[in-house]
Amino acid sequence: MQNQLQTIHDEQYVAKSSQGVAVIDFRSDWCPPCRTMDTVLSKVATTHSEVTFLSLTVNQEPLIAKAVGVMSTPTILIKKKMAGSWTL
């Protein structure tokens, strides 16, 4: 199965981003650069099956974005688990 950019909700963030490397796209519905970034990440996802690509729409799901300090969109966060802890 080909990897793809997955749209998630706040309550899915921990479960979906807790394995290996995760790229999280924090976006807004009204943001033209966000739509461009979605296209780019969707293409990259098809060639990197070892990475989880997630998209979270902050104007609909603000809790996680606020918790990790997202101030504007698009914001891309890369999360990697190393030696029992997380690196952002």
Secondary structure, DSSP 8 states (H G I E B T S, - for coil): ----EEE--GGGHHHHT-SSEEEEEEE-TT-HHHHHHHHHHHHHHTT-TTEEEEEEETTT-HHHHHHHT--SSSEEEEEEEETTEEE-
